[in-house]
Structures are given as C-alpha cells and as structure tokens.
C-alpha cells in the first residue's frame, strides 16, 4: 500500500523535479528509477499541459541503467539446464537434461516440455 501512495504522490508533483535524486528519495523512496520511468510511460493525462516530457522518462531510464536497477533479474541459464546435442526444430516437444548438481536423485532423467505453436504473420 505504501508503494501505491508513493506512486500517487509522483503523479501529483511536477515531473521535472523527478530528475533530482533528493526529491525522488523524499517522495518515493521505495520506487526505483526504472519503475518510475515505466509508471510515467503508462500515465495518461487528462489534459495536454499534464503530459510528461519524454526527456524526463529517458533520463529516468538512463539513471536506472547506470544504477543497475535491473541487475537482480539476470540469471545464468547455462547452470540451470542443458539442451540436447542435436535438437530437431520441427518437434513440438523439447527434451531437456537437468544437470546432476541441480537434481542429483534424477540421474539425468529427461524432462519433456510441450510448446505452444505460435503463428507469425
């Protein structure tokens, strides 16, 4: 609930002031700059004078990249699973081998995952 209140405060204040880190820490300390940029991108103002300047959104995105706001969502997939040696792209079932250090009791048991066909226009 605290995050929602902070987000509402962001929508009330002058958006240009969000470039100042001290103001961001005071108004919305639990929101990252990346989250602020996303919220401002989705903001639909009722009048033209409330429209968010795209340079502010770009600044917040760049600031988020500089501060590594998204570093917590990266993962090393190579450590999680191994693909089969010669996958056949025409099959709708992908065989994956789970490494023994992840699930030692399975002894490289094959797991099958169904894929949903996607039509490309």
GIHUJO-V77161 format. One record per run of one state. SS is the DSSP state (h for helix, s for strand, l for the rest). FROM is the first residue (numbers start at 1). TO is the last residue. If there is no record, write none. Layout:
ss = {SS,SS}
from = {FROM,FROM}
to = {TO,TO}
//
This chain:
ss = {l,h,l,h,l,h,l,h,l,h,l,h,l,h,l,h,l,s,l,s,l,h,l,s,l}
from = {1,2,13,15,20,21,28,33,43,48,51,54,67,71,74,77,80,81,84,93,99,104,107,110,115}
to = {1,12,14,19,20,27,32,42,47,50,53,66,70,73,76,79,80,83,92,98,103,106,109,114,121}
//
